[in-house]
Amino acid sequence: MKDFDARWGRLVAAARQVPAAADVAAPYGFAVRVAARAWADDRPNLQAIFGRFAVRALWVACLLMLASVAVDYFSSKSGTQDEYANESLFDPVSEVLTASSS
């Protein structure tokens, strides 16, 4: 630290002797490569994984819904209307309330 000014003077003189660079521009396509590398994510994030499984679950739910509608449609065609009329009279809430009040 005693001869800081002398060292500093030598460094400044050496820096002044360096020739100026003629071409300081970045190479062609450098900005595009940097931006592409910044936005590229090699590992999948949680949102992408959830999105993939959500779409698959939606397809499965749609297929199950169509299958249940088909089963209900064909079972109602084969069954009688009296069978469904008797089922609409069954009230489980009133059954529980009458059983508990006795």
Distance bins in CASP14 RR format, pairs under 12 A and 6 or more apart:
PFRMAT RR
TARGET T0000
AUTHOR 0000-0000-0000
RMODE 2
METHOD distances of the structure
MODEL  1
1 7 0 0 0 0 1 0 0 0 0 0 0
1 8 0 0 0 0 0 1 0 0 0 0 0
3 9 0 0 0 0 0 1 0 0 0 0 0
3 10 0 0 0 0 1 0 0 0 0 0 0
4 10 0 0 0 0 0 1 0 0 0 0 0
4 11 0 0 0 0 0 1 0 0 0 0 0
5 11 0 0 0 0 0 1 0 0 0 0 0
5 12 0 0 0 0 0 1 0 0 0 0 0
6 12 0 0 0 0 0 1 0 0 0 0 0
6 13 0 0 0 0 0 1 0 0 0 0 0
7 13 0 0 0 0 0 1 0 0 0 0 0
7 14 0 0 0 0 0 1 0 0 0 0 0
8 14 0 0 0 0 0 1 0 0 0 0 0
8 15 0 0 0 0 0 1 0 0 0 0 0
9 15 0 0 0 0 1 0 0 0 0 0 0
9 16 0 0 0 0 1 0 0 0 0 0 0
10 16 0 0 0 0 0 1 0 0 0 0 0
10 17 0 0 0 0 0 1 0 0 0 0 0
11 17 0 0 0 0 0 1 0 0 0 0 0
11 18 0 0 0 0 0 1 0 0 0 0 0
12 18 0 0 0 0 0 1 0 0 0 0 0
25 31 0 0 0 0 0 1 0 0 0 0 0
26 32 0 0 0 0 0 1 0 0 0 0 0
26 33 0 0 0 0 1 0 0 0 0 0 0
26 34 0 0 0 0 1 0 0 0 0 0 0
27 33 0 0 0 0 1 0 0 0 0 0 0
27 34 0 0 0 0 0 1 0 0 0 0 0
29 35 0 0 0 0 1 0 0 0 0 0 0
29 36 0 0 0 0 1 0 0 0 0 0 0
29 37 0 0 0 0 0 1 0 0 0 0 0
30 36 0 0 0 0 0 1 0 0 0 0 0
30 37 0 0 0 0 0 1 0 0 0 0 0
31 37 0 0 0 0 0 1 0 0 0 0 0
31 38 0 0 0 0 0 1 0 0 0 0 0
32 38 0 0 0 0 0 1 0 0 0 0 0
32 39 0 0 0 0 0 1 0 0 0 0 0
33 39 0 0 0 0 0 1 0 0 0 0 0
33 40 0 0 0 0 0 1 0 0 0 0 0
34 40 0 0 0 0 0 1 0 0 0 0 0
41 47 0 0 0 0 0 1 0 0 0 0 0
41 48 0 0 0 0 1 0 0 0 0 0 0
43 49 0 0 0 0 0 1 0 0 0 0 0
44 50 0 0 0 0 0 1 0 0 0 0 0
44 51 0 0 0 0 0 1 0 0 0 0 0
44 52 0 0 0 0 1 0 0 0 0 0 0
44 53 0 0 0 0 0 1 0 0 0 0 0
45 51 0 0 0 0 0 1 0 0 0 0 0
45 52 0 0 0 0 0 1 0 0 0 0 0
46 52 0 0 0 0 0 1 0 0 0 0 0
46 53 0 0 0 0 0 1 0 0 0 0 0
46 54 0 0 0 0 0 1 0 0 0 0 0
47 53 0 0 0 0 0 1 0 0 0 0 0
47 54 0 0 0 0 0 1 0 0 0 0 0
48 54 0 0 0 0 0 1 0 0 0 0 0
48 55 0 0 0 0 0 1 0 0 0 0 0
49 55 0 0 0 0 0 1 0 0 0 0 0
49 56 0 0 0 0 0 1 0 0 0 0 0
50 56 0 0 0 0 0 1 0 0 0 0 0
50 57 0 0 0 0 0 1 0 0 0 0 0
51 57 0 0 0 0 1 0 0 0 0 0 0
51 58 0 0 0 0 1 0 0 0 0 0 0
52 58 0 0 0 0 0 1 0 0 0 0 0
52 59 0 0 0 0 0 1 0 0 0 0 0
53 59 0 0 0 0 0 1 0 0 0 0 0
53 60 0 0 0 0 0 1 0 0 0 0 0
54 60 0 0 0 0 0 1 0 0 0 0 0
54 61 0 0 0 0 0 1 0 0 0 0 0
55 61 0 0 0 0 0 1 0 0 0 0 0
55 62 0 0 0 0 0 1 0 0 0 0 0
56 62 0 0 0 0 0 1 0 0 0 0 0
56 63 0 0 0 0 0 1 0 0 0 0 0
57 63 0 0 0 0 0 1 0 0 0 0 0
57 64 0 0 0 0 0 1 0 0 0 0 0
58 64 0 0 0 0 0 1 0 0 0 0 0
58 65 0 0 0 0 0 1 0 0 0 0 0
59 65 0 0 0 0 0 1 0 0 0 0 0
59 66 0 0 0 0 0 1 0 0 0 0 0
60 66 0 0 0 0 0 1 0 0 0 0 0
60 67 0 0 0 0 0 1 0 0 0 0 0
61 67 0 0 0 0 0 1 0 0 0 0 0
61 68 0 0 0 0 0 1 0 0 0 0 0
62 68 0 0 0 0 0 1 0 0 0 0 0
62 69 0 0 0 0 0 1 0 0 0 0 0
63 69 0 0 0 0 0 1 0 0 0 0 0
63 70 0 0 0 0 0 1 0 0 0 0 0
64 70 0 0 0 0 0 1 0 0 0 0 0
64 71 0 0 0 0 0 1 0 0 0 0 0
65 71 0 0 0 0 0 1 0 0 0 0 0
65 72 0 0 0 0 0 1 0 0 0 0 0
66 72 0 0 0 0 0 1 0 0 0 0 0
66 73 0 0 0 0 0 1 0 0 0 0 0
67 73 0 0 0 0 0 1 0 0 0 0 0
67 74 0 0 0 0 0 1 0 0 0 0 0
68 74 0 0 0 0 0 1 0 0 0 0 0
68 75 0 0 0 0 0 1 0 0 0 0 0
69 75 0 0 0 0 0 1 0 0 0 0 0
69 76 0 0 0 0 0 1 0 0 0 0 0
70 76 0 0 0 0 0 1 0 0 0 0 0
70 77 0 0 0 0 0 1 0 0 0 0 0
71 77 0 0 0 0 0 1 0 0 0 0 0
71 78 0 0 0 0 0 1 0 0 0 0 0
72 78 0 0 0 0 0 1 0 0 0 0 0
72 79 0 0 0 0 0 1 0 0 0 0 0
72 84 0 0 0 0 0 1 0 0 0 0 0
73 79 0 0 0 0 0 1 0 0 0 0 0
75 83 0 0 0 0 1 0 0 0 0 0 0
75 84 0 0 0 0 0 1 0 0 0 0 0
76 83 0 0 0 0 1 0 0 0 0 0 0
76 84 1 0 0 1 0 0 0 0 0 0 0
76 87 0 0 0 0 0 1 0 0 0 0 0
78 84 0 0 0 0 0 1 0 0 0 0 0
79 85 0 0 0 0 0 1 0 0 0 0 0
79 87 0 0 0 0 0 1 0 0 0 0 0
80 86 0 0 0 0 1 0 0 0 0 0 0
80 87 0 0 0 0 0 1 0 0 0 0 0
81 87 0 0 0 0 0 1 0 0 0 0 0
81 88 0 0 0 0 0 1 0 0 0 0 0
82 88 0 0 0 0 0 1 0 0 0 0 0
82 89 0 0 0 0 0 1 0 0 0 0 0
83 89 0 0 0 0 0 1 0 0 0 0 0
83 90 0 0 0 0 0 1 0 0 0 0 0
84 90 0 0 0 0 0 1 0 0 0 0 0
89 95 0 0 0 0 0 1 0 0 0 0 0
91 97 0 0 0 0 1 0 0 0 0 0 0
91 98 0 0 0 0 1 0 0 0 0 0 0
92 98 0 0 0 0 0 1 0 0 0 0 0
92 99 0 0 0 0 0 1 0 0 0 0 0
93 99 0 0 0 0 0 1 0 0 0 0 0
93 100 0 0 0 0 0 1 0 0 0 0 0
94 100 0 0 0 0 0 1 0 0 0 0 0
94 101 0 0 0 0 0 1 0 0 0 0 0
95 101 0 0 0 0 0 1 0 0 0 0 0
95 102 0 0 0 0 0 1 0 0 0 0 0
96 102 0 0 0 0 0 1 0 0 0 0 0
END
